[in-house]
Amino acid sequence: MLKVMFTLDYEIHGNGEGDPYQLMVEPTARLLHLFDQYGAKLTIMADVAEILKFREYRDEFGRDDYHYEAILEQLQDAVRRGHDVQLHLHSSYFNSRFENGRWLQDWSEYNFAGLSEQRMNYMLKVGRKFLEDELRSVNPSYRCNVFRAANWAVSPSRNIVRALVNNDFEIDTSVFKYGRREGLVSFDYSNVPSELVPWRANENDIRQSDDNGPIWEIPIYSERRWIGAFLSLNRIYRVLSSRAHQLHDDRTMEKNARPLSVKVARLFKFSNLAQRYAWKADFNQCTGRQLIRALERAARRHNHMDAEVPFVLIGHSKLFTRRNEPSLRPFLSFIARSREDFSFGRFNKVGIPLKEPATISFAA
């Protein structure tokens, strides 16, 4: 059986712009309401680096313009209602400062995978402590033991796994098979063990499987698809939103300055049509029908497995528009009707062994 697990990166725009109430609180409230109608569960990946800056602003200026109290109340309410909250970090916020209505980030710390183990340890410790301090008031058994890096930045690095273990994390969910990127953040997940099945991560390389690995990597579900499979109105909205809120960093300005029409034309060059790209199960950008078909394909490929296997979707609060709701409903309804094959899951209920040797086969 596949456990369908929705994860939501809970954050404002990557360049530090935007109102947290409009981009985090309001869309997440709609999403939680929608999920409650189908019995679905949400794992909120809370960007604690940003949230702590919103608290710092409130304390310094005596005004809660960045809605820290509403954010905290929403996270507590989600846990109270049986949903989950885990740690997401934009590391460039730790040294950020507020100026001219925007958070100016420390771009030298933008790539989490490029930080020292000592710096990672500090950030993970701060993030975990905040969530546990604030959420155990509503659920004393709450644990922060799952991590996702901003921009999927957990490789290449010899420090990631050790830093996670040092801070009692048991699961990372930053990797998606076939993903590749070069820039401020660079990674290559082309050859990770699986697009779906979790693996114990090698201490020195999270991309490698190790039977004695100290943490689990539970990947975001992805497939290698041709460019036409990416077409949807919600994905166009994502492109336009990213364009409107691009990073303000000298190393990216020249690349981002190209007109959008030029970028689209290059993407759809004849030579690119035959290539395959990483298509993530993104519930903001994919239609409900696309997600249903992806879930069915995953089930057919892994129907020989006796264990419950996580099917992890990713979304972003800032992108959950009202147009997104009707496109997601068919997918939620499909899962709710197909309980013999699928069920809703969340990370604090993942049924895999974490401390003792593995007793369940997760072979792809």
C-alpha positions as CSV (number, residue, x, y, z in Angstrom):
1,M,0.0,0.0,0.0
2,L,1.1,3.5,-0.7
3,K,0.9,6.1,2.1
4,V,0.1,9.4,0.4
5,M,2.0,12.1,2.3
6,F,1.4,15.8,1.6
7,T,4.2,18.1,2.6
8,L,3.9,21.9,2.5
9,D,6.9,24.3,2.5
10,Y,5.6,27.1,4.7
11,E,7.3,30.3,3.7
12,I,7.2,33.7,1.9
13,H,8.9,34.4,-1.4
14,G,12.5,33.2,-1.8
15,N,13.8,36.8,-2.2
16,G,12.3,37.9,1.2
17,E,9.3,39.7,-0.2
18,G,5.7,39.2,0.7
19,D,3.1,39.3,3.5
20,P,3.3,36.1,5.6
21,Y,-0.4,36.2,6.3
22,Q,-1.3,36.2,2.6
23,L,1.5,33.7,1.6
24,M,1.5,31.4,4.6
25,V,-1.5,31.7,7.1
26,E,-4.4,32.2,4.8
27,P,-3.6,29.6,2.1
28,T,-2.7,27.0,4.7
29,A,-6.0,27.6,6.5
30,R,-7.8,26.9,3.3
31,L,-5.7,23.8,2.7
32,L,-6.3,22.4,6.2
33,H,-10.0,23.0,5.8
34,L,-9.9,21.1,2.4
35,F,-7.9,18.2,3.9
36,D,-10.3,17.9,6.8
37,Q,-13.1,17.2,4.4
38,Y,-11.4,14.1,3.0
39,G,-9.5,12.9,6.1
40,A,-6.2,13.8,4.6
41,K,-3.2,14.8,6.7
42,L,-0.7,17.6,6.1
43,T,2.9,17.8,7.2
44,I,3.8,21.5,7.4
45,M,7.5,22.0,6.7
46,A,7.9,25.2,8.7
47,D,10.7,27.6,7.7
48,V,11.8,28.4,11.2
49,A,14.6,30.7,10.0
50,E,12.0,33.0,8.6
51,I,9.6,32.7,11.5
52,L,12.3,33.6,14.0
53,K,13.0,36.8,12.0
54,F,9.3,37.7,12.1
55,R,9.4,37.3,15.9
56,E,12.6,39.4,16.0
57,Y,10.8,42.1,14.0
58,R,7.8,42.1,16.4
59,D,10.1,42.3,19.4
60,E,12.2,45.1,18.0
61,F,9.5,47.3,16.5
62,G,6.6,46.5,18.9
63,R,4.4,45.6,15.9
64,D,3.4,42.2,14.6
65,D,3.4,43.3,11.0
66,Y,4.8,39.9,9.9
67,H,2.1,38.0,11.7
68,Y,4.3,35.9,14.0
69,E,1.4,35.3,16.5
70,A,-0.9,34.1,13.7
71,I,1.8,31.8,12.4
72,L,2.5,30.3,15.8
73,E,-1.2,29.8,16.4
74,Q,-1.7,28.1,13.1
75,L,1.1,25.6,13.7
76,Q,-0.2,24.8,17.1
77,D,-3.7,24.4,15.8
78,A,-2.5,22.1,13.0
79,V,-0.8,19.8,15.5
80,R,-3.9,19.9,17.7
81,R,-6.1,18.8,14.8
82,G,-3.8,15.8,14.1
83,H,-1.6,17.2,11.4
84,D,2.2,17.3,11.6
85,V,4.8,20.1,11.6
86,Q,8.5,19.5,10.8
87,L,11.6,21.6,10.0
88,H,12.3,23.5,6.8
89,L,15.2,26.0,6.7
90,H,16.2,28.8,4.4
91,S,19.6,29.1,5.9
92,S,20.3,32.6,4.4
93,Y,17.8,34.1,6.8
94,F,19.8,33.5,9.9
95,N,22.0,36.6,9.2
96,S,19.3,38.5,7.3
97,R,18.2,42.0,8.1
98,F,15.1,44.0,7.5
99,E,15.5,46.9,5.1
100,N,13.2,48.9,2.8
101,G,10.3,46.5,3.3
102,R,12.2,43.3,2.5
103,W,14.4,40.8,4.3
104,L,17.9,41.1,2.9
105,Q,19.5,37.6,3.2
106,D,23.0,36.5,3.6
107,W,23.6,34.9,0.2
108,S,26.9,33.3,1.3
109,E,24.7,31.0,3.5
110,Y,22.0,30.4,0.8
111,N,23.3,26.9,0.0
112,F,22.7,24.8,3.2
113,A,24.8,21.9,1.8
114,G,27.8,24.3,1.5
115,L,27.9,25.2,5.2
116,S,30.3,23.8,7.8
117,E,29.1,21.1,10.0
118,Q,29.3,23.5,13.0
119,R,27.0,26.0,11.2
120,M,24.6,23.3,10.2
121,N,24.5,22.0,13.8
122,Y,23.6,25.5,15.1
123,M,20.8,26.0,12.6
124,L,19.3,22.6,13.1
125,K,19.5,22.9,16.9
126,V,17.8,26.3,16.8
127,G,15.0,25.1,14.5
128,R,14.3,21.9,16.3
129,K,14.2,23.6,19.7
130,F,11.8,26.3,18.5
131,L,9.3,23.7,17.2
132,E,9.5,21.4,20.1
133,D,9.2,24.3,22.7
134,E,6.2,25.7,21.0
135,L,4.3,22.6,19.9
136,R,4.7,20.4,22.9
137,S,2.3,22.8,24.7
138,V,-0.5,21.3,22.6
139,N,0.9,17.8,22.2
140,P,3.5,16.7,24.8
141,S,4.6,13.8,22.6
142,Y,5.4,16.0,19.6
143,R,8.9,15.5,18.1
144,C,10.8,17.4,15.5
145,N,12.7,14.6,13.7
146,V,12.2,15.4,10.0
147,F,14.1,17.9,7.9
148,R,13.9,19.5,4.4
149,A,16.5,22.0,3.2
150,A,15.5,24.9,1.1
151,N,16.1,24.4,-2.6
152,W,16.7,20.7,-1.9
153,A,20.2,21.6,-0.9
154,V,21.6,18.5,0.9
155,S,24.3,17.5,-1.6
156,P,27.1,17.3,-2.2
157,S,28.1,17.4,1.4
158,R,29.9,15.2,4.0
159,N,28.3,17.3,6.7
160,I,24.6,16.9,6.2
161,V,24.0,13.4,7.6
162,R,26.3,13.9,10.6
163,A,24.7,17.2,11.5
164,L,21.2,15.7,11.3
165,V,22.2,12.8,13.5
166,N,23.9,15.2,16.0
167,N,20.5,16.9,16.4
168,D,18.4,13.7,16.7
169,F,16.8,13.9,13.2
170,E,15.8,10.6,11.8
171,I,14.4,11.5,8.4
172,D,15.4,13.8,5.6
173,T,13.0,14.5,2.7
174,S,14.9,16.9,0.5
175,V,15.9,14.6,-2.4
176,F,14.0,13.9,-5.6
177,K,15.3,11.4,-8.2
178,Y,16.4,12.8,-11.6
179,G,16.8,16.3,-10.1
180,R,19.8,18.3,-11.2
181,R,20.7,22.0,-10.7
182,E,23.6,24.3,-11.2
183,G,23.8,27.8,-9.6
184,L,23.7,29.2,-6.1
185,V,22.6,25.7,-5.2
186,S,24.0,22.8,-7.2
187,F,23.1,19.1,-6.9
188,D,22.7,16.0,-8.9
189,Y,20.2,13.4,-7.8
190,S,20.1,11.5,-11.1
191,N,21.3,8.2,-9.6
192,V,19.8,8.1,-6.1
193,P,18.4,4.6,-5.2
194,S,14.7,5.3,-5.8
195,E,12.1,7.8,-6.8
196,L,9.8,6.4,-4.2
197,V,11.3,3.8,-1.8
198,P,13.1,5.2,1.3
199,W,16.8,4.3,1.8
200,R,19.2,4.4,4.7
201,A,21.6,7.2,3.8
202,N,25.3,6.8,3.8
203,E,27.0,9.0,6.4
204,N,29.2,10.7,3.8
205,D,26.7,11.0,1.0
206,I,23.0,11.2,1.4
207,R,22.5,10.1,-2.2
208,Q,24.0,6.7,-1.4
209,S,22.3,3.8,0.3
210,D,23.9,2.1,3.3
211,D,22.3,-0.7,5.3
212,N,23.8,0.7,8.4
213,G,23.0,4.3,7.6
214,P,22.0,6.4,10.6
215,I,19.0,8.2,9.0
216,W,16.4,7.6,6.3
217,E,16.0,9.5,3.1
218,I,12.4,9.6,2.1
219,P,12.4,11.1,-1.4
220,I,9.8,13.4,-2.9
221,Y,8.2,11.4,-5.6
222,S,9.4,12.2,-9.1
223,E,9.4,10.7,-12.6
224,R,11.5,11.4,-15.7
225,R,9.1,13.0,-18.1
226,W,9.2,14.9,-21.4
227,I,8.6,18.7,-21.3
228,G,5.0,18.5,-22.4
229,A,4.0,16.6,-19.2
230,F,4.8,19.8,-17.3
231,L,2.1,21.9,-18.9
232,S,-0.6,23.1,-16.5
233,L,-2.1,26.5,-15.6
234,N,-0.8,26.2,-12.1
235,R,2.8,25.6,-13.3
236,I,2.5,28.8,-15.5
237,Y,1.5,30.7,-12.4
238,R,4.6,29.3,-10.6
239,V,6.8,30.5,-13.4
240,L,5.3,34.0,-13.3
241,S,5.4,34.2,-9.5
242,S,9.1,33.2,-9.5
243,R,9.8,35.8,-12.2
244,A,8.1,38.6,-10.2
245,H,10.0,37.7,-7.0
246,Q,13.4,36.7,-8.3
247,L,16.5,36.7,-6.1
248,H,18.3,40.0,-5.6
249,D,21.8,38.7,-5.9
250,D,24.5,39.7,-8.3
251,R,25.4,36.1,-9.2
252,T,21.9,35.5,-10.5
253,M,20.8,38.8,-12.0
254,E,22.4,38.4,-15.4
255,K,20.8,34.9,-15.8
256,N,17.4,36.1,-14.6
257,A,17.5,39.2,-16.7
258,R,16.7,37.3,-19.9
259,P,13.2,38.0,-21.1
260,L,10.7,35.3,-20.1
261,S,9.8,34.7,-23.8
262,V,13.4,33.9,-24.5
263,K,13.5,31.4,-21.7
264,V,10.3,29.7,-22.8
265,A,11.5,29.6,-26.5
266,R,14.8,28.0,-25.4
267,L,13.0,25.4,-23.3
268,F,10.8,24.3,-26.2
269,K,13.6,24.1,-28.7
270,F,13.3,21.0,-30.9
271,S,16.5,19.5,-29.3
272,N,14.9,19.8,-25.9
273,L,11.7,18.0,-26.7
274,A,13.4,14.6,-26.7
275,Q,15.0,15.1,-23.3
276,R,13.4,14.0,-20.0
277,Y,13.3,16.1,-16.9
278,A,12.5,15.6,-13.2
279,W,8.7,15.9,-12.8
280,K,7.9,16.1,-9.1
281,A,4.6,15.2,-7.5
282,D,3.9,18.9,-6.7
283,F,0.2,19.5,-5.7
284,N,0.5,23.2,-6.5
285,Q,1.7,22.7,-10.1
286,C,0.2,19.4,-11.2
287,T,-3.5,18.9,-12.0
288,G,-5.5,16.4,-10.0
289,R,-5.6,14.1,-13.0
290,Q,-1.9,14.2,-13.4
291,L,-1.4,13.3,-9.7
292,I,-3.9,10.4,-9.9
293,R,-2.1,8.9,-12.9
294,A,1.3,9.3,-11.2
295,L,0.0,7.6,-8.1
296,E,-1.4,4.7,-10.2
297,R,2.0,4.3,-12.0
298,A,3.8,4.2,-8.7
299,A,1.4,1.6,-7.4
300,R,1.9,-0.6,-10.5
301,R,5.7,-0.4,-10.2
302,H,5.7,-1.3,-6.5
303,N,2.6,-3.5,-6.1
304,H,4.9,-6.4,-5.2
305,M,5.9,-4.8,-1.9
306,D,4.2,-5.9,1.3
307,A,5.3,-2.8,3.3
308,E,3.5,0.5,3.4
309,V,5.6,2.9,1.2
310,P,5.4,6.7,1.5
311,F,4.4,8.6,-1.7
312,V,5.6,12.1,-0.8
313,L,4.1,15.2,-2.5
314,I,5.4,18.7,-2.2
315,G,3.6,22.0,-2.2
316,H,4.2,25.6,-1.1
317,S,1.8,27.7,0.9
318,K,2.6,30.8,-1.2
319,L,1.4,29.0,-4.3
320,F,-1.8,27.5,-3.0
321,T,-4.2,29.7,-4.9
322,R,-8.0,29.4,-5.0
323,R,-7.6,27.9,-8.5
324,N,-5.5,25.2,-6.9
325,E,-8.3,23.9,-4.7
326,P,-10.6,22.5,-7.5
327,S,-7.7,20.9,-9.2
328,L,-6.6,19.1,-6.0
329,R,-10.1,17.9,-4.9
330,P,-10.3,15.0,-7.5
331,F,-7.0,13.6,-6.2
332,L,-8.1,13.8,-2.6
333,S,-11.4,12.1,-3.5
334,F,-9.6,9.4,-5.4
335,I,-7.5,8.4,-2.4
336,A,-10.4,8.6,-0.1
337,R,-12.4,6.2,-2.4
338,S,-9.4,3.8,-2.9
339,R,-8.6,2.7,0.7
340,E,-7.6,-0.8,-0.3
341,D,-4.7,0.6,-2.3
342,F,-3.9,4.0,-0.8
343,S,-4.2,5.8,2.5
344,F,-3.3,9.3,3.8
345,G,-0.1,9.5,5.9
346,R,2.1,12.0,7.7
347,F,5.7,11.9,8.8
348,N,5.1,11.4,12.5
349,K,3.4,8.1,11.6
350,V,5.9,6.7,9.1
351,G,6.0,3.0,9.9
352,I,9.7,2.3,9.2
353,P,12.3,1.2,11.7
354,L,14.7,4.0,12.5
355,K,17.0,2.9,15.4
356,E,17.1,-0.9,15.1
357,P,18.2,-2.8,11.9
358,A,15.7,-2.7,9.1
359,T,13.1,-5.5,9.3
360,I,11.0,-4.3,6.3
361,S,12.2,-4.7,2.7
362,F,12.3,-1.4,0.8
363,A,13.9,-2.8,-2.3
364,A,12.8,-0.9,-5.5
